[in-house]
Amino acid sequence: MKVKVILAAVALLFVGFTAQAQTVKIGYTSVEFIMDLMPEMEQIGADIQDYQTQLQTNIQTKAADFQKQVQAYQQAAQTMTETARAAKEQELTKLQGDLQKYEQDAQVSYQRKLQELLEPVQTKVINAINAVAAENNYTHIFAETAGQSPILLYTKEEDKFTELVLAKLGIQIPQQPAQK
């Protein structure tokens, strides 16, 4: 009697899994691929390049000023008193540290600016992905990520989720060159 109850429970459990498995619809896409095709990306690329050039120019100006001070010190060091030489060396060490800090701050500033420029496009793409998933009854969407272990181990070739998202955004997918 006890065995029949356990077998019936196991059978019900499998029926439950089978019914649940039939409602799962999984898709995958590449957010980076979609974002690269967004028309806004061209302007973002130009804006971030201008910002990077501005940062590099500032760094080069500060580095050139520092080099001039080092050269002036090297030329005058022989005629300076020990106290004046020590004070100038301390000042140059501080200027070198300031320059290194400015370079690090510039990198952080660049990353912050890039994220600020990309955020509206990322939001637009994620909203489109969510809309397409809802409209097409997907239950799970996986993102492909370059350079990491594969997240999705199997998918059917006919999955057109990325194309549906691009269509939702009004973007045509570039044609692949014909294979020879």
N, C-alpha and C positions, 0 to 999 in steps of 0.2 A: 504494500500500500504506500509506504513512504517513498519508494523508488519511483512509482507512478507520479506522485505529486512533484518530485524533483524534476523528472523528465518533462512533465507538463509545464513547469515553471521555465525550464531551459528552452523548450519549444516556443513558449510565449516571448521569451527574451529574444530569440532569433527572429521571430516574426516582427517584433518591435524594431530590431536593428535593420531588417530588410525594408520595412516601411520607411524608416527614417533615412536610410541610405538613398532611397529613390528620390528624396526631395533635395538632396545636395547637388548644387551646380557650382562648379569651381571654374574660375577664369584666372588668367595671368596677364600681366602687362608690364611694360617698362615705362615708368614715370619719366625717366631721363630721356628716352626716345621721343616720347610725346612732347616733353618740354622743348627739346631741341628743334622740333618742327613748329613751335608756336611763333607767330609773327613778331611778338614782343621781344623775343630773344635777341634779334638783331640789334635793336636799340639798347637792350641791356648790355650786350657785348661791347657796344661803342661807349656807353656810359662808364662801364667798369674799367675799360681800357684808358679812358680819359682820366679817371680817378687814380688809377695806378701810375700813369705818367706824371700826374701832379705830385703824388707821394714820392716817386723816384726823384723828381726834380728837387723837391725839398731836401731829401736825404743827400743828394749830390752837392747841393749848395752848402749844407751844414758840414759835410765831409771836406769840401774844398776849404771852407773857412778854418776848420780844425787843422788841416795840413799846412795852411799858411802860418798859423800860430806856432805849429811845431817847427817849421823851417825858421821862422823869426827867432824862436828860442834857441835853436841849434847854432844860429849865427851869432847870437848875443851871449850865449852861455859862458864863453871864455872871459868876458869882461864883467860878468855879474858877480855880486858877492854871493857867498855860500847861502845866506838867508834868502836873498832874492831868487836864487836858482831853485832852492827848495820850494819856495812859495809858487814859482812859475810851474814847476813840475807837478805840484799838487793841483794847481789850477788846470793844467793840461790833462791830468788823470781824471779829474772831475768832468771836463769837457768830453773826453773819450767815453766815459760812462754815460753821460747825457746823450751822446750820439747813438750809442748802442741801444739805450732805452727808447729813443725816438724811432729807431728802426723796428724794434719789437712792437711798439705802439702802432706803427704804420701797418704792420702785418695784421694786427688785431683789427684795426680800423678798416682795412681792405676786406677782411672776412665779414665784418659787420655790415659794410656797405653792400657787398655781394648778396648777403642774406636778405637785406632790406629790399634790394632790387628784385630778387627771385621770389620772395614771399607771395606777392599777388598772383604770379603765374602758377606757382605751386598750388595755391588755394584754388585757382580756376580749374586746374587739371584734376585735383582731388575731388572737387565738386562734380565735375563731369564724369569721373570714374564712378562716384557714388550714384549719380543719376542713371548712368547706363547699367550699372549692376542691378539697381532697383527695377528699371524698365524691362530688363531681360531675365528677371528672376534668378540672378546669381546669388548664391549663399556665401561664397568665399571668393576673394580675389587675392592672388599672390603677386607681389612685386618681384620682378627680376632685378637683381643687383649685381653689377659688374664686380669682379674680383673677390666674390665671396662664394661660399659653398652653395650649390643650387638649392633653392627653396622648394621648387616644384620638381618632383622626380618623373612625373608622367603627365602628358596632356595630349589631346588629339590635335592633329595639324589643322583641322578645320575651325579651331577656336579663333574667332575674329574679334575678340574683346577690344584689343588695341585699335583696330580699324573702326569699331563702333564709337569709341571715345573720340578718336580724331574726327569722325563725321559729326559727332555731337558738338565739337568745337569749330566745325566748319573748315577743317584742314584736310587737304588731300594728301594721301601717302605717296611718297615719291616712287616712280616706277623703277623696278630693278632692271638692269641691262640684261638683254637676252643671253642665255647660256649658249656657249659654242659647243 
